[in-house]
Structure formats: C-alpha cells, structure tokens
C-alpha cells in the first residue's frame, strides 16, 4: 500500500478514537496520537507532519490556542479542527487562524477519511481523473478534428482543447502534455486547410461566420437600442485559452457566457481591431477614410489612433447617434491605475470602450528578454502570467467596480497569437512590411505550402498600399525571415509568440458576456 502521509491527531480522549486511527492506518496513513495541545506543538516542531487533526476542547491548552501556536511556526501546515461546539464565533475564529477544515462531533471514520483525502490527496486524485478523462476524450477530439466541416465544429474543438490545456495547468498533465500538444498541432494543420478552402468565399457571401467587423452590430447594437449600458473591453492579443484560464477569477464577480468569433486576416491589430471599431473590412476602411488612412500608415506606431472616431461613426450609422461613448486606451501600468481611480466617472456612459495592451506588450517584450523567456517558456506559463497580471493589477479592481453597476460587459480580443517554430525564407524589397507572420509589399514571394499568397488583395477585402501590393500570410508555426542575416533572426524569433497569420490561436477569438452577480 502506498504511503499517503503523516497525520498528527491531538485529542484528550484519544483512546476512544482507536478505531478511527486503525481505519486511517489501513488506508495508508501514518497516524501519531497525542493527548494535549502542548504535545501537538512539540511534535509539529520535531517531526515531519503533513496534517493535524485537532480537538477544539482539550484539557490544558485548548484547540484554538494550540492552533495559533502551530500556525505561528508552521503557517502552511494544514489543520482540521474537530469540535462539539457549533457556535458561529468559534468557526470564524478557526477560519481567521487559517483552519483547513472544520468537522463537528460525532464524526465517523469515513468523514475523517474524506477530510484527510481532501487535504493530502485531492490534487493527485483530481490529476489522475483529468488524465483518465483526457485519454477517454482523446479519440473523440481526434475524430472531431478529422471530420470538422463548419466553423462551429472548429469552435467546439477549440473549446475542448483549451479546456484540457487549462485543466492540465491546474492539476498536472500526468505525462500527457506532449499528447495534447500533438493534438493541437494536428488541429492547426486541419484548421489551416479549412481556412484556405473557405475564407475567401466567406468574404463574398452572406452566409459567413461572425467576423471582426460584425462584433458591434451583433453583440452591442440591440442592447444599446434597448437603453442598456455596455462596457466593451478589448484586450489586445488575448487568446481563448488565456481567457478561459482567467474565468476562475472573473467568476467570483460575474456570470459568464463565452462564445467565439473569427478574426479577419491578417490577424494583426491594424486590421482586426480597426475592423471592430469601424465596422468595415480593411479595404473599405481605406476607401471611406482616405485621409485618415494615409496618416495611420505613415507611422506604424499609430495605426490604431483613430479608433474613437471609427466607433462614434459606426454607432451613428447604426442609428445610435444619441448614445454617449467614452473610449479609453490603456498601454502602461500607470494609465491603468489612473483609470481605476476614475472608473466611477463613467458609470452613466452608454458605451464604455476600454482597450488594454498588456498581453500584446508581454508577448513582444518576451521576444527581446532572456529573463521573460525563462519566466514564460510556453503557452502554459503565458496563461499563468496573464492570470497573475489580472489578479494583481488594476483591471480586477475596475471589473469589481463595474460588476456592481448592472451593466453588461463584453470581454474580448482583436486577435490571438501563436508560438512560432519554423523559419521560412522569403524574398522582398526594402518597402516590404516588417511583420513576422504576414507581410505586404510588391513582388514578395515565399515557398509553397508555407501559407497563403494573396496577389489580389481586393479578393480578401484587403487594402492596396501601392500599385502591385500583394500579401503573404503564414500558417501553423511558420514565421517569415529575409535572406539577410537569416540565422540571426531565425534564432531570435524562434519559439516566440507572434500574430498576423493563420492558426486556431490567432483566429478563433473568445467573446465573453459578463453579468455582475451583485449588479
């Protein structure tokens, strides 16, 4: 029988608990019985104890005092208090002293066993179950990937894969992480083929998936018409798996309903986020805002500086000119703190739109920092970093305030990102754009099967930057590198998170509708 841990049981009537102790020992636990609080404190100081079972009413040192003494020196040691007293004040005192569990006498052996298992074995039991359930689901997911015929099929696959990724983060993968990684790769290969077969036709059809330009008409227009107040939060570059990892924090404040939509190509902010705010595909945005377009593309750092105007104009076209809007972009930590301090000012605004750049900045900064590459080596660490930011930064406080307003919150992104692993050498001149997952320019070429070559941008509703502009959009884990200093840049960008191309992680975007639990 496997050894399951060392339990110290302190009770001044310990002889009467001999059947309980034998029961635990038969289940694989080592149990040390003591009669006093003083002995319990001593044993915790001298021995390696995994769990304390502590009677609340003992001769001499009482349970609460014993508990506080133990916790003073061994703050992480789990303690289960057992008592006849059901007074609420005692429960609150025990909770304040960081009790792990609280049992009321009389207790039977199975109650004690499940309490001990919950403390000492719950992670392993849950991890074993997750691994077992994934193996049972593996074949079904594989079949779904092979048989996917519609974008809704792919949304279901994305939901399943992100589910398992987050569960493995929380409970361990039992050695199955590589199997899940391979399933992600297979899904992306098949998804890329699906996009190649359908994307261009969708753009010229009424029967197409929900894409970036339709987000506001589909999710927000009707609610504003019904005089509801809306908060739209767009976290640049947020992936579906990252939002799913965030839901345990968000669920403390909101009821959450998550759906998906498809980012337009290229999956890059100047195209996809401008499309959300303007309601236009990129070529129409260029035509409708010719002068602004020229200003936007003169400086690659200001390609999204007119989002406020685009949003206002779109609402006017939708018959919502009377609605008040506040647009707020947060790039730095200081700007986030300022918004936190001012958030109450915007409670009566009909549509509060907040753009947050943290996740995108983290991805780009990681490419330039060896320290960040060590801290965020893979997708799992990226998810954990995003959750840590949410838990500790200004946004959670802002969301907590908004959750009390009664407003509907839409939390989404403009595009995701994918980890790139395969450099692809391309040909282009100095006027070619600088993106790693997509490029536009004149007469640029890449090897076949590395991605989609678009010689006629209008067919993909993309703008022409010059006469003869064509686009290259990478797929799967490919990234685009010039021949000059090829190895230097191939090594620099390998294993980095990039966007602009075709992958599930870049194109399938979550949009979560949040309703405050207290609003």
C-alpha positions in Angstrom: 0.0 0.0 0.0 1.3 3.5 -0.9 2.3 5.8 2.0 -0.1 8.7 2.0 1.2 11.0 4.7 1.9 11.5 8.4 -1.1 12.7 10.4 -0.9 14.1 14.0 -4.1 13.6 15.9 -4.5 15.6 19.1 -7.4 14.8 21.4 -7.6 14.4 25.2 -9.8 11.3 24.7 -7.6 9.8 22.1 -8.1 6.2 23.4 -11.7 6.4 22.3 -10.6 7.2 18.7 -8.5 4.0 18.3 -11.0 2.5 15.7 -10.7 5.7 13.6 -6.9 5.6 13.8 -6.7 2.0 12.7 -9.1 2.8 9.8 -6.8 5.6 8.6 -3.7 3.4 9.0 -5.4 0.6 7.0 -5.9 3.3 4.3 -2.1 4.0 4.1 -1.7 6.9 6.5 0.8 7.1 9.4 -1.0 8.4 12.5 0.6 9.8 15.6 -1.8 10.2 18.6 -1.2 12.8 21.3 -3.4 13.9 24.3 -2.5 17.6 24.7 -2.0 20.8 22.8 1.5 21.0 24.2 2.4 17.6 22.8 0.9 18.6 19.5 3.0 21.7 19.3 6.1 19.7 20.3 5.6 17.0 17.6 5.0 19.6 14.9 8.3 21.2 15.9 10.2 17.9 16.0 8.7 15.7 13.3 7.6 16.0 9.6 3.9 16.3 9.9 1.6 16.5 6.8 -1.7 17.1 8.6 -3.0 17.9 12.1 -6.4 16.7 13.4 -7.1 18.9 16.4 -9.8 18.6 19.0 -11.2 22.0 20.0 -11.8 21.3 23.7 -8.8 19.7 25.4 -7.6 19.7 29.0 -4.8 22.3 29.4 -4.1 24.1 26.1 -7.4 24.4 24.2 -7.7 23.8 20.5 -7.7 27.4 19.3 -4.7 28.3 21.3 -2.9 25.2 20.0 -3.9 26.1 16.5 -2.5 29.6 16.8 0.8 28.3 18.2 1.2 25.7 15.4 0.4 28.3 12.7 2.9 30.8 14.2 5.8 28.4 13.3 4.2 26.2 10.6 2.0 28.6 8.6 1.5 26.2 5.7 0.7 23.1 7.8 -2.9 22.1 7.2 -5.1 21.7 10.4 -8.6 20.2 10.6 -10.4 21.2 13.8 -12.9 18.8 15.3 -15.4 20.1 17.9 -18.8 19.6 19.6 -19.2 23.4 19.6 -21.3 24.7 16.7 -21.1 28.3 17.7 -20.5 30.6 14.7 -18.0 32.7 16.6 -15.8 29.7 17.1 -16.0 28.8 13.4 -15.0 32.4 12.5 -12.0 32.3 14.9 -10.9 29.0 13.4 -11.2 30.3 9.9 -9.3 33.5 10.9 -6.5 31.3 12.2 -6.3 29.7 8.7 -8.0 26.4 9.6 -8.2 24.0 6.6 -11.4 22.3 7.5 -13.9 22.2 10.4 -15.7 19.0 11.5 -18.5 18.7 14.1 -18.6 15.7 16.5 -19.6 13.0 16.5 -17.5 12.1 13.4 -17.4 8.6 11.8 -14.3 7.1 10.2 -15.4 7.8 6.6 -15.9 11.5 7.5 -12.4 11.7 8.8 -11.0 9.8 5.8 -12.6 12.1 3.2 -11.4 15.2 5.1 -7.8 13.8 5.1 -8.0 12.8 1.4 -9.3 16.2 0.5 -6.2 17.8 2.1 -3.5 15.2 1.3 -4.6 13.6 -1.9 -7.1 15.8 -3.7 -4.6 17.1 -6.2 -3.3 13.6 -7.1 -6.9 12.2 -7.3 -8.1 15.1 -9.4 -4.9 14.9 -11.6 -5.4 11.1 -12.1 -9.0 11.7 -13.1 -8.2 14.5 -15.5 -5.6 12.3 -17.2 -8.1 9.4 -17.4 -10.8 11.6 -18.7 -8.5 13.2 -21.4 -7.4 9.7 -22.6 -11.1 8.8 -22.9 -11.7 12.1 -24.8 -8.6 11.9 -27.0 -10.2 9.7 -29.7 -13.3 11.8 -29.9 -11.4 15.0 -30.2 -9.2 13.4 -32.9 -12.4 12.3 -34.8 -13.8 15.8 -34.5 -10.6 17.3 -35.9 -10.7 14.9 -38.8 -14.4 15.4 -39.5 -14.8 19.2 -38.9 -16.9 20.7 -41.7 -18.0 24.0 -40.3 -16.7 26.9 -38.3 -18.9 25.8 -35.4 -17.2 22.4 -35.4 -13.9 24.3 -35.0 -15.2 26.4 -32.2 -16.1 23.2 -30.4 -12.7 21.8 -31.0 -11.1 25.0 -29.8 -13.2 24.9 -26.6 -12.2 21.3 -25.9 -8.5 21.8 -26.5 -8.4 25.0 -24.4 -10.4 23.2 -21.6 -7.8 20.4 -21.4 -4.9 22.9 -21.5 -6.2 24.8 -18.6 -7.1 21.6 -16.6 -3.5 20.4 -17.1 -2.2 23.7 -15.9 -4.2 23.5 -12.7 -3.8 19.8 -11.9 -0.8 18.5 -13.8 -0.8 16.5 -17.1 0.5 13.1 -15.8 2.8 13.0 -18.7 0.1 13.6 -21.3 1.1 17.2 -22.1 3.0 16.1 -25.2 0.0 14.2 -26.4 -2.2 17.3 -26.1 0.5 19.4 -27.9 0.4 16.9 -30.8 -3.4 17.2 -30.9 -3.1 21.0 -31.0 -0.6 20.7 -34.0 -2.9 18.3 -35.8 -5.9 20.6 -35.2 -3.9 23.6 -36.6 -2.9 21.7 -39.7 -6.5 20.8 -40.5 -7.8 24.2 -39.5 -5.4 25.9 -41.8 -6.7 23.8 -44.7 -10.2 24.7 -43.7 -9.4 28.4 -43.8 -7.6 28.1 -47.1 -10.7 26.4 -48.6 -13.3 28.8 -47.2 -12.0 32.2 -46.1 -12.1 34.0 -49.5 -15.5 32.7 -50.3 -16.9 33.7 -46.9 -15.9 37.3 -47.6 -18.1 37.5 -50.6 -21.1 35.6 -49.1 -24.0 36.5 -46.8 -23.5 33.1 -45.1 -20.2 33.6 -43.3 -19.0 33.3 -39.7 -19.2 36.2 -37.4 -16.0 38.2 -38.1 -14.3 41.3 -36.6 -16.4 44.0 -38.4 -19.7 42.5 -37.2 -18.9 42.4 -33.4 -20.7 45.7 -32.5 -23.8 45.2 -34.7 -24.2 41.6 -33.5 -23.5 41.9 -29.8 -23.9 45.5 -28.8 -26.3 47.3 -31.1 -29.6 45.8 -29.9 -28.7 46.2 -26.2 -27.9 49.9 -26.8 -31.2 50.3 -28.7 -32.9 48.9 -25.6 -31.2 51.5 -23.4 -28.9 49.0 -21.7 -25.5 50.3 -20.7 -22.5 48.4 -22.1 -18.8 48.1 -21.3 -16.7 46.7 -24.1 -13.2 45.6 -23.0 -10.8 44.5 -25.8 -7.5 43.0 -24.5 -5.1 43.1 -27.4 -3.7 39.7 -28.4 -5.7 37.8 -25.7 -6.1 34.1 -26.7 -9.0 31.9 -26.0 -7.0 29.6 -23.6 -5.9 32.7 -21.6 -9.4 34.0 -21.2 -10.5 30.5 -20.1 -7.7 30.5 -17.5 -9.0 33.9 -16.3 -12.5 32.7 -15.7 -11.9 31.4 -12.2 -11.1 34.9 -11.1 -13.9 36.5 -13.2 -16.5 34.0 -12.0 -16.2 35.4 -8.4 -17.8 38.6 -9.7 -19.7 37.7 -12.9 -21.9 35.2 -14.6 -20.0 34.3 -17.8 -21.2 33.2 -21.2 -18.4 32.7 -23.7 -18.8 32.4 -27.4 -16.4 32.7 -30.3 -15.9 34.7 -33.5 -13.3 34.7 -36.3 -10.6 37.4 -36.6 -10.1 38.7 -40.1 -6.8 38.2 -41.9 -4.1 39.3 -41.2 -4.6 38.6 -37.5 -2.9 41.9 -36.6 -4.2 44.9 -34.7 -4.2 47.5 -37.6 -6.6 45.2 -39.5 -8.6 43.3 -36.9 -9.1 46.0 -34.2 -9.8 48.8 -36.6 -12.4 46.4 -38.2 -14.1 46.0 -34.8 -14.3 49.7 -34.1 -15.2 50.9 -37.7 -17.4 48.0 -38.7 -15.5 47.9 -42.0 -13.2 45.4 -43.7 -9.8 46.9 -44.3 -10.2 47.9 -48.0 -13.5 49.7 -47.2 -11.9 51.4 -44.3 -9.2 52.7 -46.6 -11.8 53.9 -49.1 -14.1 55.6 -46.5 -11.3 57.3 -44.6 -8.7 58.0 -47.3 -7.0 60.9 -45.5 -7.0 59.3 -42.1 -5.7 56.1 -43.7 -2.7 57.9 -45.1 -2.0 59.3 -41.6 -2.4 55.9 -40.0 0.1 54.2 -42.2 2.7 56.9 -42.2 3.7 55.7 -38.7 3.4 52.0 -37.7 3.0 53.0 -34.1 -0.2 55.0 -34.7 -2.2 52.6 -36.9 -4.9 52.4 -34.3 -5.1 56.0 -33.1 -8.5 56.8 -34.7 -10.5 54.0 -33.1 -12.5 56.5 -31.1 -13.7 58.3 -34.2 -14.3 55.0 -36.0 -16.5 53.8 -33.1 -18.5 57.0 -33.0 -19.1 56.9 -36.8 -20.2 53.3 -36.7 -22.7 53.9 -33.9 -24.1 56.9 -35.9 -24.5 54.6 -39.0 -26.4 52.1 -36.7 -28.8 54.8 -35.6 -27.3 55.2 -32.2 -26.1 58.8 -32.5 -27.8 59.8 -29.3 -25.8 57.3 -27.2 -22.9 58.6 -25.1 -19.4 57.0 -25.6 -16.2 57.0 -23.7 -13.2 55.4 -25.4 -10.1 54.7 -23.2 -6.8 53.0 -24.2 -4.5 51.7 -21.5 -0.9 51.0 -22.5 1.0 51.5 -19.3 0.6 50.3 -15.7 0.3 54.0 -14.6 -2.5 54.6 -17.1 -4.4 51.6 -15.7 -4.1 52.9 -12.2 -5.4 56.3 -13.4 -8.4 54.5 -15.0 -9.0 52.6 -11.7 -9.2 55.9 -9.8 -11.6 57.4 -12.3 -13.8 54.5 -13.3 -16.8 55.7 -11.3 -17.0 58.8 -13.6 -18.1 56.5 -16.5 -21.0 54.7 -14.8 -23.6 56.6 -16.7 -21.9 56.4 -20.1 -24.0 54.3 -22.6 -20.9 52.6 -24.1 -17.6 52.5 -22.3 -14.9 51.0 -24.6 -11.6 50.1 -23.0 -8.6 48.8 -25.0 -5.8 47.1 -23.0 -2.4 46.4 -24.4 -0.8 44.4 -21.7 -1.0 40.9 -23.2 0.4 42.1 -26.5 3.2 44.0 -24.8 4.1 40.9 -22.8 4.4 38.8 -26.0 6.6 41.4 -27.7 8.7 42.0 -24.7 9.3 38.3 -24.2 11.0 38.2 -27.7 13.5 40.7 -26.5 14.2 39.5 -23.0 16.0 36.3 -21.9 14.6 36.7 -18.4 11.0 36.8 -19.7 11.7 33.8 -22.0 12.7 31.8 -18.9 9.6 33.0 -17.0 7.2 32.4 -19.9 8.7 29.4 -21.8 5.5 28.1 -23.2 1.7 28.5 -23.5 1.0 27.2 -20.0 3.4 29.8 -18.5 1.8 32.5 -20.7 -1.6 31.7 -19.4 -0.3 31.8 -15.8 1.4 35.1 -16.4 -1.8 36.6 -17.8 -3.8 35.3 -14.8 -1.1 36.7 -12.4 -1.4 40.1 -14.0 -5.2 40.1 -13.8 -5.1 39.1 -10.1 -2.5 41.7 -9.1 -3.0 44.7 -11.5 -5.6 47.4 -11.7 -8.1 45.6 -14.1 -9.5 43.3 -11.4 -10.4 46.3 -9.3 -12.0 48.0 -12.3 -14.0 44.9 -13.1 -15.1 44.6 -9.5 -16.5 48.1 -9.5 -18.2 47.6 -12.9 -19.8 44.3 -11.7 -21.9 46.3 -9.2 -23.2 48.7 -11.9 -25.7 46.3 -13.5 -24.1 46.9 -17.0 -23.4 44.2 -19.5 -19.7 43.7 -20.1 -18.2 42.2 -23.2 -14.7 41.0 -22.8 -12.9 40.0 -26.0 -9.8 40.5 -28.1 -9.0 41.6 -31.6 -6.7 38.6 -32.4 -4.6 36.0 -30.6 -1.1 34.7 -31.0 0.8 31.5 -31.7 4.2 30.2 -30.8 6.3 30.0 -34.0 9.0 27.3 -34.5 9.7 27.1 -38.3 11.6 30.0 -40.1 10.6 30.4 -43.8 12.9 32.4 -46.1 11.1 34.9 -48.3 12.1 37.4 -50.9 11.2 41.1 -50.8 12.5 44.6 -51.1 13.0 47.4 -48.5 9.4 48.6 -48.9 8.1 45.3 -47.6 6.3 45.4 -44.2 8.1 44.2 -41.1 5.6 41.6 -39.7 6.8 38.1 -38.8 3.6 36.2 -39.5 2.4 38.3 -42.5 3.9 40.7 -45.0 2.7 43.0 -47.7 4.7 44.6 -50.5 5.5 44.4 -54.2 6.5 41.1 -55.7 7.2 39.3 -52.4 7.3 35.5 -52.5 7.5 32.6 -50.2 7.8 28.8 -50.6 4.6 27.0 -51.5 2.7 25.5 -48.6 4.2 27.9 -46.1 1.0 30.0 -46.1 -1.4 31.9 -48.3 -0.1 34.1 -51.1 -2.6 36.9 -52.0 -1.7 38.5 -55.3 -5.0 40.3 -55.5 -5.8 41.9 -52.1 -9.3 43.0 -53.1 -10.4 39.4 -53.1 -9.5 39.2 -49.4 -11.0 42.7 -48.8 -7.5 44.0 -48.0 -6.1 47.4 -48.9 -3.5 48.1 -51.5 -0.7 50.1 -50.1 0.9 50.5 -53.5 0.2 49.5 -57.0 1.0 45.8 -57.2 0.7 45.1 -53.5 0.5 41.5 -52.5 0.3 39.7 -49.2 1.9 36.7 -47.6 0.2 35.2 -44.6 2.0 32.4 -42.8 0.2 29.3 -41.4 0.7 26.9 -38.5 4.1 27.6 -36.8 5.9 29.3 -39.7 7.5 32.7 -39.5 8.8 34.8 -42.3 12.5 35.8 -42.5 14.6 37.6 -45.1 17.8 36.0 -46.5 20.0 38.8 -45.0 21.2 37.7 -41.6 18.8 34.8 -41.8 20.2 32.7 -39.0 20.4 35.6 -36.6 16.7 36.5 -37.0 15.6 32.8 -37.2 17.2 32.2 -33.8 15.9 35.4 -32.4 12.3 34.8 -33.2 12.2 31.0 -32.9 9.8 29.9 -30.1 8.4 33.5 -29.8 4.7 34.3 -29.7 3.6 36.1 -32.9 0.4 37.1 -34.7 -0.8 38.0 -38.1 -1.1 34.5 -39.5 -3.5 31.6 -39.7 -3.9 29.3 -36.6 -6.6 28.4 -34.2 -4.9 30.5 -31.5 -4.7 33.6 -33.7 -8.1 33.4 -35.5 -10.6 31.9 -33.1 -11.4 34.7 -30.7 -13.4 34.4 -27.5 -16.1 37.0 -26.6 -17.4 36.6 -23.1 -20.6 38.3 -22.0 -20.3 39.1 -18.3 -23.2 39.9 -15.9 -22.3 41.2 -12.5 -23.5 38.9 -9.6 -24.2 41.9 -7.4 -25.4 44.4 -10.1 
